[in-house]
Protein backbone atom coordinates (compact mmCIF):
# COMPACT_ATOMS: atom_id res chain seq x y z
CA UNK A 1 0.00 0.00 0.00
CA UNK A 2 1.04 3.59 -0.39
CA UNK A 3 -0.44 6.52 1.49
CA UNK A 4 2.48 8.94 1.31
CA UNK A 5 5.01 9.63 -1.42
CA UNK A 6 7.21 12.34 -2.87
CA UNK A 7 6.61 13.72 -6.34
CA UNK A 8 9.52 14.29 -8.74
CA UNK A 9 10.70 17.84 -9.42
CA UNK A 10 9.78 19.37 -12.77
CA UNK A 11 13.33 18.61 -13.95
CA UNK A 12 12.97 14.96 -12.95
CA UNK A 13 9.50 14.72 -14.52
CA UNK A 14 11.13 15.55 -17.85
CA UNK A 15 13.18 12.35 -17.46
CA UNK A 16 9.92 10.39 -17.80
CA UNK A 17 9.52 11.68 -21.38
CA UNK A 18 6.37 13.64 -20.62
CA UNK A 19 5.38 17.05 -21.90
CA UNK A 20 6.05 19.53 -19.09
CA UNK A 21 5.49 22.66 -21.21
CA UNK A 22 3.27 25.20 -19.45
CA UNK A 23 3.16 22.96 -16.42
CA UNK A 24 4.08 24.62 -13.16
CA UNK A 25 4.39 22.52 -10.05
CA UNK A 26 2.74 24.57 -7.33
CA UNK A 27 2.15 21.44 -5.28
CA UNK A 28 3.24 19.99 -1.98
CA UNK A 29 6.35 17.87 -2.39
CA UNK A 30 5.03 15.11 -0.13
CA UNK A 31 1.63 13.77 -1.12
CA UNK A 32 -0.97 12.38 1.29
CA UNK A 33 -4.56 11.29 0.60
CA UNK A 34 -6.72 14.21 -0.62
CA UNK A 35 -3.65 16.21 -1.78
CA UNK A 36 -3.25 17.19 -5.43
CA UNK A 37 -0.47 15.57 -7.44
CA UNK A 38 0.57 15.08 -11.08
CA UNK A 39 -0.59 12.08 -13.08
CA UNK A 40 0.43 11.00 -16.58
CA UNK A 41 -2.15 10.41 -19.31
CA UNK A 42 -1.85 9.31 -22.91
CA UNK A 43 -1.59 12.35 -25.18
CA UNK A 44 -2.04 12.65 -28.92
CA UNK A 45 1.68 12.58 -29.68
CA UNK A 46 3.39 12.01 -26.32
CA UNK A 47 2.60 11.45 -22.67
CA UNK A 48 0.96 14.40 -20.95
CA UNK A 49 0.72 15.60 -17.36
CA UNK A 50 -2.43 16.52 -15.49
CA UNK A 51 -3.24 17.36 -11.88
CA UNK A 52 -5.58 15.17 -9.83
CA UNK A 53 -6.55 14.52 -6.23
CA UNK A 54 -4.92 11.51 -4.53
CA UNK A 55 -7.86 9.30 -3.57
CA UNK A 56 -10.34 8.42 -6.28
CA UNK A 57 -13.71 10.18 -6.22
CA UNK A 58 -16.32 8.14 -8.13
CA UNK A 59 -18.92 10.02 -10.18
CA UNK A 60 -21.50 9.62 -7.40
CA UNK A 61 -19.31 11.10 -4.65
CA UNK A 62 -20.78 14.18 -2.97
CA UNK A 63 -17.89 15.20 -0.72
CA UNK A 64 -14.19 15.74 -1.36
CA UNK A 65 -13.25 14.01 1.88
CA UNK A 66 -14.33 10.71 0.31
CA UNK A 67 -10.86 10.59 -1.28
CA UNK A 68 -9.21 10.03 2.09
CA UNK A 69 -10.36 6.38 1.90
CA UNK A 70 -9.72 5.52 -1.77
CA UNK A 71 -6.05 6.22 -2.39
CA UNK A 72 -5.24 2.53 -3.05
CA UNK A 73 -7.27 0.04 -5.11
CA UNK A 74 -6.75 -3.69 -4.75
CA UNK A 75 -6.37 -5.40 -8.13
CA UNK A 76 -8.31 -8.40 -6.83
CA UNK A 77 -11.47 -6.34 -6.18
CA UNK A 78 -11.11 -3.17 -8.27
CA UNK A 79 -13.66 -4.38 -10.85
CA UNK A 80 -16.39 -4.86 -8.23
CA UNK A 81 -15.86 -2.13 -5.65
CA UNK A 82 -18.40 0.70 -6.14
CA UNK A 83 -15.69 3.34 -5.74
CA UNK A 84 -13.53 1.97 -8.54
CA UNK A 85 -15.62 -0.13 -10.93
CA UNK A 86 -16.57 2.75 -13.27
CA UNK A 87 -12.94 3.77 -13.79
CA UNK A 88 -11.97 0.13 -14.23
CA UNK A 89 -14.80 -0.73 -16.64
CA UNK A 90 -13.83 2.14 -18.92
CA UNK A 91 -10.08 1.47 -18.62
CA UNK A 92 -9.30 4.92 -17.27
CA UNK A 93 -5.66 4.14 -16.59
CA UNK A 94 -2.99 6.62 -15.61
CA UNK A 95 0.60 6.64 -14.39
CA UNK A 96 1.60 8.24 -11.12
CA UNK A 97 5.10 9.79 -11.20
CA UNK A 98 6.97 9.06 -7.96
CA UNK A 99 10.40 9.99 -6.66
CA UNK A 100 10.16 7.88 -3.50
CA UNK A 101 7.46 6.46 -1.25
CA UNK A 102 7.17 5.46 2.38
CA UNK A 103 6.03 2.34 4.20
CA UNK A 104 6.11 1.27 7.86
CA UNK A 105 8.47 -1.46 9.01
CA UNK A 106 7.86 -3.07 12.39
CA UNK A 107 10.92 -3.53 14.58
CA UNK A 108 10.47 -5.03 18.05
CA UNK A 109 6.74 -4.50 17.71
CA UNK A 110 6.96 -0.78 16.87
CA UNK A 111 6.39 0.85 13.44
CA UNK A 112 9.16 2.91 11.85
CA UNK A 113 8.73 4.71 8.55
CA UNK A 114 11.11 3.71 5.77
CA UNK A 115 11.90 5.36 2.46
CA UNK A 116 11.73 3.25 -0.72
CA UNK A 117 13.33 4.51 -3.91
CA UNK A 118 15.34 3.41 -6.91
CA UNK A 119 19.02 2.71 -6.35
CA UNK A 120 19.95 5.24 -9.03
CA UNK A 121 17.67 7.94 -7.60
CA UNK A 122 15.66 8.21 -10.80
CA UNK A 123 11.88 8.86 -10.75
CA UNK A 124 9.53 6.02 -11.68
CA UNK A 125 5.88 5.49 -12.61
CA UNK A 126 3.16 3.63 -10.73
CA UNK A 127 0.01 2.07 -12.19
CA UNK A 128 -3.12 4.04 -11.34
CA UNK A 129 -6.74 4.57 -12.29
CA UNK A 130 -8.52 7.91 -12.44
CA UNK A 131 -12.04 9.25 -12.70
CA UNK A 132 -13.96 12.52 -12.79
CA UNK A 133 -16.69 13.69 -10.46
CA UNK A 134 -18.70 16.88 -10.12
CA UNK A 135 -18.76 18.15 -6.56
CA UNK A 136 -20.42 21.42 -5.61
CA UNK A 137 -20.69 22.30 -9.29
CA UNK A 138 -17.01 21.81 -10.10
CA UNK A 139 -15.30 18.99 -11.99
CA UNK A 140 -12.77 17.13 -9.87
CA UNK A 141 -10.29 14.64 -11.32
CA UNK A 142 -8.87 12.10 -8.90
CA UNK A 143 -6.82 8.91 -8.89
CA UNK A 144 -5.88 5.80 -6.96
CA UNK A 145 -2.76 3.63 -7.04
CA UNK A 146 -3.34 -0.03 -7.79
CA UNK A 147 -1.86 -2.59 -5.40
CA UNK A 148 -1.07 -6.31 -5.52
CA UNK A 149 -0.34 -8.94 -2.90
CA UNK A 150 3.31 -9.16 -1.88
CA UNK A 151 3.23 -11.68 0.98
CA UNK A 152 6.05 -13.62 -0.64
CA UNK A 153 7.97 -10.82 -2.32
CA UNK A 154 11.55 -10.83 -0.96
CA UNK A 155 11.67 -7.04 -0.66
CA UNK A 156 8.10 -5.78 -0.09
CA UNK A 157 7.10 -8.43 2.47
CA UNK A 158 9.21 -6.64 5.11
CA UNK A 159 6.74 -3.75 5.43
CA UNK A 160 3.54 -3.31 7.47
CA UNK A 161 2.45 -5.06 10.64
CA UNK A 162 3.58 -8.70 11.00
CA UNK A 163 0.06 -10.14 10.86
CA UNK A 164 -1.22 -7.84 8.10
CA UNK A 165 -1.37 -8.85 4.45
CA UNK A 166 1.59 -7.40 2.56
CA UNK A 167 0.67 -5.15 -0.38
CA UNK A 168 2.73 -3.40 -3.01
CA UNK A 169 2.23 -0.69 -5.60
CA UNK A 170 2.83 -1.66 -9.24
CA UNK A 171 5.82 -0.05 -10.91
CA UNK A 172 5.34 0.26 -14.68
CA UNK A 173 8.74 0.16 -16.45
CA UNK A 174 9.55 2.70 -19.14
CA UNK A 175 9.00 0.26 -22.01
CA UNK A 176 5.44 -0.48 -20.88
CA UNK A 177 4.19 3.00 -19.98
CA UNK A 178 2.39 3.63 -23.25
CA UNK A 179 1.03 0.08 -23.22
CA UNK A 180 -0.46 0.55 -19.76
CA UNK A 181 -2.10 3.84 -20.67
CA UNK A 182 -3.73 2.33 -23.76
CA UNK A 183 -4.60 -1.07 -22.29
CA UNK A 184 -8.16 -2.24 -21.71
CA UNK A 185 -9.30 -3.67 -18.39
CA UNK A 186 -9.49 -7.21 -19.77
CA UNK A 187 -5.72 -7.22 -20.40
CA UNK A 188 -4.59 -4.97 -17.55
CA UNK A 189 -3.42 -7.97 -15.51
CA UNK A 190 -0.54 -8.38 -17.98
CA UNK A 191 1.02 -5.30 -16.37
CA UNK A 192 0.63 -6.26 -12.72
CA UNK A 193 4.39 -6.47 -12.23
CA UNK A 194 6.00 -7.30 -8.90
CA UNK A 195 8.39 -4.72 -7.50
CA UNK A 196 11.69 -4.91 -9.45
CA UNK A 197 15.00 -5.47 -7.68
CA UNK A 198 16.30 -1.97 -8.46
CA UNK A 199 14.82 -0.50 -5.26
CA UNK A 200 16.43 0.13 -1.88
CA UNK A 201 15.08 1.10 1.53
CA UNK A 202 16.38 2.97 4.57
CA UNK A 203 14.89 4.78 7.60
CA UNK A 204 12.98 7.87 6.48
CA UNK A 205 14.96 10.21 8.74
CA UNK A 206 18.29 8.76 7.65
C-alpha positions as CSV (number, residue, x, y, z in Angstrom):
1,X,0.0,0.0,0.0
2,X,1.0,3.6,-0.4
3,X,-0.4,6.5,1.5
4,X,2.5,8.9,1.3
5,X,5.0,9.6,-1.4
6,X,7.2,12.3,-2.9
7,X,6.6,13.7,-6.3
8,X,9.5,14.3,-8.7
9,X,10.7,17.8,-9.4
10,X,9.8,19.4,-12.8
11,X,13.3,18.6,-14.0
12,X,13.0,15.0,-13.0
13,X,9.5,14.7,-14.5
14,X,11.1,15.5,-17.8
15,X,13.2,12.3,-17.5
16,X,9.9,10.4,-17.8
17,X,9.5,11.7,-21.4
18,X,6.4,13.6,-20.6
19,X,5.4,17.1,-21.9
20,X,6.0,19.5,-19.1
21,X,5.5,22.7,-21.2
22,X,3.3,25.2,-19.5
23,X,3.2,23.0,-16.4
24,X,4.1,24.6,-13.2
25,X,4.4,22.5,-10.0
26,X,2.7,24.6,-7.3
27,X,2.2,21.4,-5.3
28,X,3.2,20.0,-2.0
29,X,6.4,17.9,-2.4
30,X,5.0,15.1,-0.1
31,X,1.6,13.8,-1.1
32,X,-1.0,12.4,1.3
33,X,-4.6,11.3,0.6
34,X,-6.7,14.2,-0.6
35,X,-3.6,16.2,-1.8
36,X,-3.2,17.2,-5.4
37,X,-0.5,15.6,-7.4
38,X,0.6,15.1,-11.1
39,X,-0.6,12.1,-13.1
40,X,0.4,11.0,-16.6
41,X,-2.1,10.4,-19.3
42,X,-1.9,9.3,-22.9
43,X,-1.6,12.3,-25.2
44,X,-2.0,12.7,-28.9
45,X,1.7,12.6,-29.7
46,X,3.4,12.0,-26.3
47,X,2.6,11.4,-22.7
48,X,1.0,14.4,-20.9
49,X,0.7,15.6,-17.4
50,X,-2.4,16.5,-15.5
51,X,-3.2,17.4,-11.9
52,X,-5.6,15.2,-9.8
53,X,-6.5,14.5,-6.2
54,X,-4.9,11.5,-4.5
55,X,-7.9,9.3,-3.6
56,X,-10.3,8.4,-6.3
57,X,-13.7,10.2,-6.2
58,X,-16.3,8.1,-8.1
59,X,-18.9,10.0,-10.2
60,X,-21.5,9.6,-7.4
61,X,-19.3,11.1,-4.7
62,X,-20.8,14.2,-3.0
63,X,-17.9,15.2,-0.7
64,X,-14.2,15.7,-1.4
65,X,-13.2,14.0,1.9
66,X,-14.3,10.7,0.3
67,X,-10.9,10.6,-1.3
68,X,-9.2,10.0,2.1
69,X,-10.4,6.4,1.9
70,X,-9.7,5.5,-1.8
71,X,-6.0,6.2,-2.4
72,X,-5.2,2.5,-3.1
73,X,-7.3,0.0,-5.1
74,X,-6.7,-3.7,-4.8
75,X,-6.4,-5.4,-8.1
76,X,-8.3,-8.4,-6.8
77,X,-11.5,-6.3,-6.2
78,X,-11.1,-3.2,-8.3
79,X,-13.7,-4.4,-10.8
80,X,-16.4,-4.9,-8.2
81,X,-15.9,-2.1,-5.7
82,X,-18.4,0.7,-6.1
83,X,-15.7,3.3,-5.7
84,X,-13.5,2.0,-8.5
85,X,-15.6,-0.1,-10.9
86,X,-16.6,2.8,-13.3
87,X,-12.9,3.8,-13.8
88,X,-12.0,0.1,-14.2
89,X,-14.8,-0.7,-16.6
90,X,-13.8,2.1,-18.9
91,X,-10.1,1.5,-18.6
92,X,-9.3,4.9,-17.3
93,X,-5.7,4.1,-16.6
94,X,-3.0,6.6,-15.6
95,X,0.6,6.6,-14.4
96,X,1.6,8.2,-11.1
97,X,5.1,9.8,-11.2
98,X,7.0,9.1,-8.0
99,X,10.4,10.0,-6.7
100,X,10.2,7.9,-3.5
101,X,7.5,6.5,-1.2
102,X,7.2,5.5,2.4
103,X,6.0,2.3,4.2
104,X,6.1,1.3,7.9
105,X,8.5,-1.5,9.0
106,X,7.9,-3.1,12.4
107,X,10.9,-3.5,14.6
108,X,10.5,-5.0,18.1
109,X,6.7,-4.5,17.7
110,X,7.0,-0.8,16.9
111,X,6.4,0.9,13.4
112,X,9.2,2.9,11.9
113,X,8.7,4.7,8.6
114,X,11.1,3.7,5.8
115,X,11.9,5.4,2.5
116,X,11.7,3.2,-0.7
117,X,13.3,4.5,-3.9
118,X,15.3,3.4,-6.9
119,X,19.0,2.7,-6.4
120,X,19.9,5.2,-9.0
121,X,17.7,7.9,-7.6
122,X,15.7,8.2,-10.8
123,X,11.9,8.9,-10.8
124,X,9.5,6.0,-11.7
125,X,5.9,5.5,-12.6
126,X,3.2,3.6,-10.7
127,X,0.0,2.1,-12.2
128,X,-3.1,4.0,-11.3
129,X,-6.7,4.6,-12.3
130,X,-8.5,7.9,-12.4
131,X,-12.0,9.3,-12.7
132,X,-14.0,12.5,-12.8
133,X,-16.7,13.7,-10.5
134,X,-18.7,16.9,-10.1
135,X,-18.8,18.2,-6.6
136,X,-20.4,21.4,-5.6
137,X,-20.7,22.3,-9.3
138,X,-17.0,21.8,-10.1
139,X,-15.3,19.0,-12.0
140,X,-12.8,17.1,-9.9
141,X,-10.3,14.6,-11.3
142,X,-8.9,12.1,-8.9
143,X,-6.8,8.9,-8.9
144,X,-5.9,5.8,-7.0
145,X,-2.8,3.6,-7.0
146,X,-3.3,0.0,-7.8
147,X,-1.9,-2.6,-5.4
148,X,-1.1,-6.3,-5.5
149,X,-0.3,-8.9,-2.9
150,X,3.3,-9.2,-1.9
151,X,3.2,-11.7,1.0
152,X,6.1,-13.6,-0.6
153,X,8.0,-10.8,-2.3
154,X,11.5,-10.8,-1.0
155,X,11.7,-7.0,-0.7
156,X,8.1,-5.8,-0.1
157,X,7.1,-8.4,2.5
158,X,9.2,-6.6,5.1
159,X,6.7,-3.7,5.4
160,X,3.5,-3.3,7.5
161,X,2.5,-5.1,10.6
162,X,3.6,-8.7,11.0
163,X,0.1,-10.1,10.9
164,X,-1.2,-7.8,8.1
165,X,-1.4,-8.8,4.5
166,X,1.6,-7.4,2.6
167,X,0.7,-5.2,-0.4
168,X,2.7,-3.4,-3.0
169,X,2.2,-0.7,-5.6
170,X,2.8,-1.7,-9.2
171,X,5.8,-0.1,-10.9
172,X,5.3,0.3,-14.7
173,X,8.7,0.2,-16.5
174,X,9.6,2.7,-19.1
175,X,9.0,0.3,-22.0
176,X,5.4,-0.5,-20.9
177,X,4.2,3.0,-20.0
178,X,2.4,3.6,-23.2
179,X,1.0,0.1,-23.2
180,X,-0.5,0.5,-19.8
181,X,-2.1,3.8,-20.7
182,X,-3.7,2.3,-23.8
183,X,-4.6,-1.1,-22.3
184,X,-8.2,-2.2,-21.7
185,X,-9.3,-3.7,-18.4
186,X,-9.5,-7.2,-19.8
187,X,-5.7,-7.2,-20.4
188,X,-4.6,-5.0,-17.5
189,X,-3.4,-8.0,-15.5
190,X,-0.5,-8.4,-18.0
191,X,1.0,-5.3,-16.4
192,X,0.6,-6.3,-12.7
193,X,4.4,-6.5,-12.2
194,X,6.0,-7.3,-8.9
195,X,8.4,-4.7,-7.5
196,X,11.7,-4.9,-9.4
197,X,15.0,-5.5,-7.7
198,X,16.3,-2.0,-8.5
199,X,14.8,-0.5,-5.3
200,X,16.4,0.1,-1.9
201,X,15.1,1.1,1.5
202,X,16.4,3.0,4.6
203,X,14.9,4.8,7.6
204,X,13.0,7.9,6.5
205,X,15.0,10.2,8.7
206,X,18.3,8.8,7.7
